[in-house]
């Protein structure tokens, strides 16, 4: 986390970069120097507090290898000389861009935490603790449904922060993964969590042997007390209701199903225990993603003719008691105690559950889309 003070001119800005790889450090420092930044660094970070005076720098950037206790110790030692020094936890492929963003204070608009709290009905503490993370994670998919109705209405999906907050928080609408997890990421960062965006290749309900799909899902990795947690409030009818530890392969129970994460190529595979077997949900990338990565994936999911969001009405809401899903006119309720209710709805029934169960502000111009969904079901 960093403190958002006044912007600093790049020409002459003083930056100290700490990492563990000399070649990587040289690359980052070269890019910063080309911008006129007075950048120095070392691949021996433990010796840095003795070699470099924190009072001589506008910003101290720490590489991803220093996440956790090592980074905390270094920051504390630097603060002994300069209590106002700014820090940035960064990642080599994005480091120069992130450092420039911080120096020029080009942050995205801050999310309105009070409005968000009201939207999900949360009145508890807003501190970066595991308890807070779990409570927010449980409430979000209950209060804000999963839906991609704008895609079916040919409106596209704008994932700009202001647009997403207007739609999901103030507008009473739902959204899909890029909207949900993009919003949740900004909420968590505003509270003080260290959050990394991830991408995933969806395998849920795919037939065995199906060709791998592109990375079109967004999830989050949140660090709490040096432990990485998988956070995902935007996966439709199979959405998580609590964070999952990413440093174990042990099964992890939730208020609904049991999940586990296993090493899978360069990343992890999320699996769910159903029908007496482990089934794949999605493959998680091991590398953090940038907003630009999500813009490309979002274009595919909203605009490409092969995207399943362009073909079917899919809506979901998950509470601790039940999962409610709508696939065109097929309405299903899966209760946490194992009971299941299924119903085929005509257009009027679809409109009714969109308003009542999914709590969406149904508009008159949705009616043709609803009738198409009913016809597909029939």
PyMOL commands that set and color helices and strands:
alter all, ss='L'
color gray80, all
select helices_A, chain A and resi 22-34+45-51+54-56+64-66+69-79+92-104+113-120+130-143+149-152+161-170+177-191+236-238+291-303+308-310+347-355+364-377
alter helices_A, ss='H'
color red, helices_A
select strands_A, chain A and resi 14-18+38-42+59-62+86-89+146-147+194-202+215-224+227-231+244-245+252-253+258-264+267-274+277-284+314-318+322-327+330-335+340-344
alter strands_A, ss='S'
color yellow, strands_A
deselect
rebuild
show_as cartoon
